[in-house]
Each structure stands twice: as structure tokens, then as C-alpha cells.
Amino acid sequence: MYKQDRRRGDYRQETEIETIIQKIDNLQNLSQLDEKEIAKEGGYAEQVAKAVKRDLKTTQLRKFFSEIKANERELKEKGWGGIKAEFYLMRPNLAYAKARNLVPDNFFKLMDVCMKQVDKGDDEQKKENYKRFVQFLEAIVAYHKYYGGS
């Protein structure tokens, strides 16, 4: 939705994130998300990073990202069963950060739809979905830094 105190380009970026959310939501699972669409110039990660650069503090992004990376290490050793409890508990933590206005609404919605896509299929499929989730977030973190996120 458009907020009048924002700059002109923010509305476009917000609708771009909504489009990305819709596209991800329409996938059968997150591993179908194309790496090229994530990483390319003007791709999903770059669009997200541009849209949230002022409203998403680097500290919050890194906190969420480090939790995801820790789970990735556990996933390699123990499989999906070894991280599923931690994975499911990430959403309430993210919701708490959103409630405290530490995470913008559009980023919360994006992560929510991604996490729902991770949770599709059998344990092996969930493992593949999680790997793509990590790649997507890595790219967002990189672009966020590139665009001087707060």
C-alpha cells in the first residue's frame, strides 16, 4: 500500500515485492525458485534489498540470517528432522521482530511465504527447499549491504 511520506520509487518497490511474494507462493516448493531469478541484476534478491534497505536494519537481517545459517549446518549433519523444531520457531521470532517494528511488513510477508514453501514435500524435498531459502537470503544480505542498508 502507498504511504504518502515515502519517496516516489518506494511504492513501485513495494508492489515489486508483492509480485515476488505472489510468484513464490505459486511455486510447488521453494526449490523451484530459479537461482538466476534470485541473483541476477534486477532479480528477486536485488529488488527486495532495494525495497527494505531503509526499514530493515542490518542487525535484524544478520540476526535472522545467522539463525538460518546455523540451521543449514545442522541440516547437513542431521537432516530435516534435526532442524525442523528450530525452523518452525523462526516464524514466531520474526513475528515478534515485526511487532516491534524491527522488520518491515513486506519483508515479514516474503519470509513467511518462503518458509511455507520450505515446508512442502517429504523430508528430502524440505532439505532442498531449505537450501534454496538459504541461497535467497544470502543474496538479499549481499544486495542489502551493496545498497547501504541501514
C-alpha positions as CSV (number, residue, x, y, z in Angstrom):
1,M,0.0,0.0,0.0
2,Y,1.2,3.5,-0.7
3,K,2.3,5.7,2.1
4,Q,2.4,9.4,1.3
5,D,5.5,10.2,3.3
6,R,7.6,7.9,1.2
7,R,9.6,8.7,-1.9
8,R,8.1,8.1,-5.2
9,G,10.1,4.9,-6.0
10,D,9.1,3.1,-2.8
11,Y,5.6,2.4,-4.0
12,R,6.9,0.7,-7.0
13,Q,9.4,-1.4,-4.9
14,E,6.6,-2.4,-2.5
15,T,4.5,-3.6,-5.4
16,E,7.5,-5.5,-6.8
17,I,7.9,-7.3,-3.5
18,E,4.2,-8.2,-3.6
19,T,4.7,-9.6,-7.1
20,I,7.7,-11.6,-5.9
21,I,5.7,-12.9,-2.9
22,Q,2.9,-14.0,-5.3
23,K,5.3,-15.8,-7.7
24,I,6.9,-17.6,-4.8
25,D,3.6,-18.5,-3.3
26,N,2.5,-20.1,-6.7
27,L,5.5,-22.5,-6.8
28,Q,5.0,-26.1,-5.8
29,N,8.0,-25.8,-3.5
30,L,10.9,-23.3,-2.9
31,S,13.5,-25.4,-4.7
32,Q,11.7,-24.5,-7.9
33,L,12.8,-20.9,-7.4
34,D,15.4,-20.3,-10.2
35,E,18.9,-19.3,-9.0
36,K,19.2,-16.9,-11.9
37,E,15.9,-15.1,-10.9
38,I,17.3,-14.8,-7.4
39,A,20.8,-13.5,-8.2
40,K,20.7,-11.6,-11.5
41,E,20.8,-7.9,-11.8
42,G,17.3,-6.7,-11.1
43,G,16.4,-10.1,-9.8
44,Y,14.3,-11.0,-6.7
45,A,17.1,-10.5,-4.2
46,E,18.1,-7.1,-5.5
47,Q,14.5,-5.9,-5.7
48,V,13.9,-7.0,-2.1
49,A,17.1,-5.4,-0.8
50,K,16.4,-2.1,-2.5
51,A,12.8,-2.1,-1.1
52,V,13.8,-2.8,2.5
53,K,17.2,-1.0,2.7
54,R,15.9,1.8,4.9
55,D,13.4,-0.1,7.0
56,L,15.3,-3.3,7.7
57,K,18.3,-2.8,9.9
58,T,21.4,-4.8,9.1
59,T,21.4,-6.1,12.7
60,Q,18.0,-7.7,12.3
61,L,18.8,-9.1,8.9
62,R,22.1,-10.6,10.1
63,K,20.4,-12.0,13.2
64,F,17.8,-13.8,11.1
65,F,20.4,-14.8,8.6
66,S,22.8,-16.3,11.2
67,E,20.0,-18.4,12.6
68,I,19.3,-19.7,9.1
69,K,23.0,-20.5,8.5
70,A,23.2,-22.3,11.9
71,N,20.3,-24.4,10.8
72,E,21.9,-25.1,7.5
73,R,25.0,-26.5,9.2
74,E,22.7,-28.8,11.3
75,L,20.8,-29.8,8.2
76,K,23.9,-31.1,6.6
77,E,24.7,-33.2,9.7
78,K,21.3,-34.3,10.9
79,G,18.9,-33.8,8.0
80,W,15.5,-32.2,8.2
81,G,14.5,-33.9,11.4
82,G,17.4,-32.2,13.2
83,I,16.3,-28.7,12.4
84,K,12.6,-28.8,12.0
85,A,11.8,-27.5,15.5
86,E,14.2,-24.6,15.1
87,F,12.8,-23.9,11.7
88,Y,9.2,-23.7,12.9
89,L,10.3,-21.4,15.8
90,M,11.8,-18.9,13.4
91,R,8.4,-17.6,12.4
92,P,7.3,-16.5,15.9
93,N,10.7,-14.8,16.4
94,L,10.3,-13.0,13.1
95,A,6.7,-12.0,14.0
96,Y,8.0,-10.6,17.3
97,A,10.5,-8.5,15.5
98,K,7.8,-7.3,13.1
99,A,5.6,-6.4,16.1
100,R,8.4,-4.3,17.5
101,N,8.8,-2.6,14.1
102,L,12.3,-4.0,13.7
103,V,11.3,-5.9,10.5
104,P,9.2,-4.2,7.8
105,D,5.9,-5.8,6.9
106,N,6.8,-6.6,3.3
107,F,10.0,-8.5,4.4
108,F,8.0,-10.4,7.0
109,K,5.4,-11.4,4.4
110,L,8.2,-12.5,2.0
111,M,9.9,-14.6,4.6
112,D,6.6,-16.1,5.7
113,V,5.7,-17.2,2.2
114,C,9.2,-18.6,1.7
115,M,9.1,-20.5,4.9
116,K,5.7,-22.0,3.9
117,Q,7.3,-23.1,0.7
118,V,10.2,-24.7,2.5
119,D,7.7,-26.8,4.5
120,K,6.4,-28.6,1.4
121,G,7.1,-32.2,0.4
122,D,8.9,-35.0,2.2
123,D,12.0,-34.5,4.4
124,E,14.4,-34.7,1.4
125,Q,12.3,-32.2,-0.5
126,K,12.3,-29.9,2.5
127,K,16.0,-30.1,2.7
128,E,16.3,-29.0,-0.9
129,N,13.8,-26.2,-0.3
130,Y,15.8,-25.0,2.7
131,K,19.0,-24.9,0.7
132,R,17.2,-22.6,-1.8
133,F,15.9,-20.5,1.1
134,V,19.5,-20.0,2.3
135,Q,20.7,-19.0,-1.2
136,F,17.9,-16.5,-1.5
137,L,18.7,-14.9,1.9
138,E,22.4,-14.9,1.1
139,A,21.7,-12.9,-2.0
140,I,19.3,-10.5,-0.1
141,V,22.0,-9.9,2.6
142,A,24.6,-9.2,-0.1
143,Y,22.5,-6.8,-2.0
144,H,21.3,-5.1,1.2
145,K,25.0,-4.4,2.1
146,Y,25.6,-3.2,-1.5
147,Y,22.8,-0.7,-1.3
148,G,23.9,0.5,2.1
149,G,21.1,-0.9,4.1
150,S,20.7,0.8,7.5
